[in-house]
Every structure is written in C-alpha cells, then in structure tokens.
Amino acid sequence: MTGLDRDSSADLSAYEDSLDYVTVTVDGQLLGLPIARVQDVFIATRITPVPLAPREIVGLINLRGRVVTAICMRRRMGRPAEDDAADGAKSERELTAVGIDQNGEAFALIVDAVGEVMRLSRSSFEPVPIHLDRAWAALAKGVHRLDDRLLVVIDVDAILTIELPIAA
C-alpha cells in the first residue's frame, strides 16, 4: 500500500465517521438538515395561498415548472411567523427556502436564514435533551453541542408530517 492509498483510507474513514448538515436558522435557533435530504436552496418570491390548508402550509410555489408545497418552519415549530401581524396582514417579501423531496413530492421549508454546510463527528451526536421545547423535540432527531451553541438536528420526515384538518 502506498502513502497515497493510506491517506485515501484515512479520508474515507473520517468521512464515514461524520455527519453532514445544511445549517439553517429559525427563530434564532441553529438547525441542521441532513445534507442528503436537501435538493436546493432558493428564494421564493411568489407564493400562491391554499385555502383551508393547515397554518404551517403557506402556499404553493412554481419552481422551474414544478409545484412545490411551502412550509413555514417557524409555524411548524410552534413559533409565530415573521409576517404574522395582529391585523392578519401579510408582507410581500422574498422568503429563504430549502428544497426537500419526499416520495416524489416537492416541499420548500421556509426558514429565516441558510448558513453553511457543517461536517460533524458522529461521536458528538447526542439524543434530544429532555429540557428542549416539546414542539421542537418532537421534530428533532438529536443535537450536536458546538462551541458556542446547540445544533438541533431536524427529523425531515416529522417536519413533513402535517395533520390535515378534518372537513366538516
């Protein structure tokens, strides 16, 4: 085995012992979306509201000819959306979105901001802390303790499981 082969084996081992996340911020909290689930990051400007949809679903987006369901992560995690006003008025603005596919359906998770891609060691992954807000804990897979804050790892399947209202 050459020195190059040994280096490649070490790189592969380090890669297998790591977890990669696209980081996003929602209501001041740093969240990690498993990179394998993220299709793209984009700015949504035109969202068509869906009558009688759950509050978390802000509407539909036409993204390169594909219909995408937009989900407000703030509302999904039990927080008020930035554009929730007392008078019910909605602001017209650009929204930061992370594209996710599930079972052939396209979704856009509307977040406050998208950060960087982080590669973290599997050994630093911990279960969801018991003191984490229950709404957030139900949508999390675990956490990584960083030097200055907590990265909450999101369970994308749980985020996309939204209770639909029962028709009267």
N, C-alpha and C positions, 0 to 999 in steps of 0.2 A: 504494500500500500504506500503510495507516495504522500508527501506532505500535503499536496492539494486534496487528495482523497480524504485524509484525516480532517482537514478543515471543512470539507463539504459535509462529512458525517457530523461534525460538531454543530454546524449551522442547521442541519436537518433536525438534530436532537433538540436544539434550542427552539426551533420553530414548532416542533411537536409539543413542547412543554409550555407554549404560550397561547394566549387568547387575544384575538384582535377585535377591537371595537371602534365604531364610529361614535365619537362623543357628541352629545347634544346637551343643551341647557333648556330646562323647563322650570319656570318659576324659581330661578336661582339655583336649582339642583343640577349637578352634573350627572348625566345618564349615559350608559353605554349600550349601544345597539350592536349585537353580533354582526361583524362585517359581512359574513356570508349571507345575511338576510337583506342587506341594503343593496338596492338596484341602482339608485342615483340620488343626487341632491339637487334641488331646483327651487326656483322662486315661483310661487303660484300667485297670479295676479287676478285671474278671473275665475271665481268660484260660483257655480250655479246652486242656489239653495235647494234642498229637497224637503218638500212639505211633509210634516208629521214624522220626520226622521228623529232618532234619539239626539239629545243635545250634543253629544260628542261628535256627531257627524255634521260637519259644517257645510258640506255640499259635494258637488261633483266638479272635477277638473278635466278639461280636454288636454291631454298631454301627448303631443305628437300623434294625434288621431286615436288615442286610446282613452276610454272613460276611466277615471281614477276617483275612488271614494276618498275624500279628505276628512281626516280625523284630527280633532283638536286635542293635542296631548295634555294641555292644561286641564281641560274639562274632563278628559278621560281619567286623569289622576286626581280628580276631586277638587281642583282649584278653579277659580274664575278665569275666564279667558281675558286676555288684554283688552279686547274690544267689547267686553260685556259692560254696557253702560246702564246706569239706573233707568234711563228712559228707553232702553231697548235699542238705541241707535247703533248701527254697525259702521265702523270706519272702512273706507275704501283704501287698502294699502297692500303692499307686497307682503306675502307670507313665506317664510322659510319652510321648506318641506323636504322630507326624506321619503324616497320611493321604496315601497316594500311590495313584493308579490307573495301571494299565498293561494295555493291551489288554482292558479291561473287567473286570479283576480288581482287587480292593482289597487294599492292603497297609498295615500300620501299622509304621513304623520306630520302635522303642523307643529313646529317647535319654535322656541324663542330664538335659538341660535344653533349653528352647527360648528363644532370645534374641530379637533384633529383626529387622526386615526391613532389609537393607542395600542401597543402590544404589551400585554402584561403577563406575568408568570402565572401559570395555573396554581402554583403554590400560594399565591396571595389571594385567591378567590375564597370568599367566606360565605356561609349561609346568610340569609336575610336576618338582620338583627331584630330582636324582639321589640325594641323600642321604636322601630321605624313606623311611621304613619301607616295605619291599616290599609288605607286606599292604595298607597304606594307599594306596600309589602305584597298585596295581592297581585300586583303586576310586575314583580321583580323576581329574578332567579337567584340573586345573591349580590354581593358587594365586593369591591376592592378598596382597601384603605390606602389612599395616596398620601403623600407627604403633608398636603395642606387641606385635603377634603376627601369626601367619600364618593366613589363612583358606584352608582346603583345600576346594576346590570338588568336591563329590561327583558321580560319574557314577551317576545313579539306575539306569540300565539295568544297569550292572555290579553294583550292590548287589542287585538283584532276581534276578540270575542265580546261583542256588544249585545246586551239584552235589547231585543226589539220590543216596542210597545205592543200590547195586545189590542187588536181592533175591537171597538165597542159594537 
